[in-house]
Amino acid sequence: MVILVRGISTYTHTLQREDDTHTARSTHCTFLGLNPNLRNVTCFVQCKSYHGCYDMVHYGHSNQLRQAKAMGDYLIVGVHTDEEISKHKGPPVFTQAERYKMVRAIKWVDEIVEGAPYVTTLDTLDKYNSDFCVHGDDITLTVDGKDTYAEVKREGRYRECRRTQGVSTTDLVGRMLLMTKTHHSNIVSYDYNSVSSPQGPKGHSPWTGVSQFLQTSQKIIQFASGQEAQPGDTIIYVAGAFDLFHIGHVDFLETVYKQAERPYVIVGLHFDQEVNRYKGKNYPIMNIHERTLSVLACRYVSEVVIGAPYAVGKDLLDHFKVDLVCHGKTEVFPDRDTADPYAEPKKRGIFRTVDSGNGLTTDDIVQRIIKNRLLFEARNQKKEAKEIAVFEAMKSQAEGEQAGDTAQAAQ
């Protein structure tokens, strides 16, 4: 069966179809009302625009795709063009080419559809031989306020996965804007998780409003590959902040992955305090728990060291039996004692500088946001206002139906 997930990006990944995976798939199929004996379920995921899907890809998007993949065997992700996103949501942060590549790097994706239509129709599902489409349990609206999944919902070819609490693209953009407010004192500071209605009181969208993210061991297990290095693998170690995990990181990790025939890539993530020491300002934008999930979702990564030491020393290299240590073309900041953090791997002759050809940094992304600050502020508020209106209408309808049922029961 094929599952289609609609949105800004597209990505597919083929699961093994041996008997030992059939039990889990049967459970998902039974839950969805499908025939558990079907061996080839295709899902279509339509990746939405900047505010809800795959513009600034984060671990919430990856978790959606992980859940969608578990519903079938083959995951196709539809990614919108810049033109479609601008029409319905506003200008995206990343270009469509960057978004296409970013989604392809998520390990649960098997295939992407470039330039997917913003509204998912039955024709779209049939065109890609998809049994149904998947979206999160938030609402997705067109520019005129209509549900983009109305048609496929009516025909029973729509499935939902749970939205990941504690993160949204809107929230991440808000963090970046707030971290620059001291440099733009002439611009009004906004509460990015709220919106003022014309009447004055503030409301919160149940979909855009962000709750606190709480890391759990179960979530890490769900994202981790669970595979250990095997004899003959080349163990490659890289380290960094990997903040706002973006296409620059993907290109770097892909380049690292290609350094060996059988690579086993370990990423060392520095704690927040360490990142702030060498990055300064209000970095990192994402905390260590968020950055862990973002990196684990990348298909080029085998393992993550949470809170890795800044200096790549003897103990670390020996513990993981590291064959090669790589670093990109970005600046290497000295350790607290001014020492070279890569002195030991250089001494062993296993250090290599790699050039991915992509110089994009987290700073560059922040600058993109700052450049279009007022546009993003207006879009965030417009989006949440639209969602609040829909939510209130749904709430009123539900209350009306409940009142009608109560009155009927009293007769």
Sequence and secondary structure as in RCSB ss.txt:
>XXXX:A:sequence
MVILVRGISTYTHTLQREDDTHTARSTHCTFLGLNPNLRNVTCFVQCKSYHGCYDMVHYGHSNQLRQAKAMGDYL
IVGVHTDEEISKHKGPPVFTQAERYKMVRAIKWVDEIVEGAPYVTTLDTLDKYNSDFCVHGDDITLTVDGKDTYA
EVKREGRYRECRRTQGVSTTDLVGRMLLMTKTHHSNIVSYDYNSVSSPQGPKGHSPWTGVSQFLQTSQKIIQFAS
GQEAQPGDTIIYVAGAFDLFHIGHVDFLETVYKQAERPYVIVGLHFDQEVNRYKGKNYPIMNIHERTLSVLACRY
VSEVVIGAPYAVGKDLLDHFKVDLVCHGKTEVFPDRDTADPYAEPKKRGIFRTVDSGNGLTTDDIVQRIIKNRLL
FEARNQKKEAKEIAVFEAMKSQAEGEQAGDTAQAAQ
>XXXX:A:secstr
 EEEEEES   B     SGGGHHHHHHHHHHHT  TT S  EEEEEEE TTTSSSS  HHHHHHHHHHHHTSSEE
EEEE  HHHHHHHT   SS HHHHHHHHHTBTTB EEEET  SS  HHHHHHTT SEEEEESS  B TTS BTTH
HHHHTT EEEE   TT  HHHHHHHHHHTTGGG TTS    TT EE TTS EE  TTTS       HHHHHHHS 
     TT EEEEEEE  TT  HHHHHHHHHHHTTSSSEEEEEEE  HHHHHHHH TT  SS HHHHHHHHHTBTT
  EEEET  SS  HHHHHHHT SEEEE SS     TTS  TTHHHHHHT EEE   S    HHHHHHHHHHTHHH
HHHHHHHHHHHHHHHHHHHHHHHHHHHHHHHHHHH 
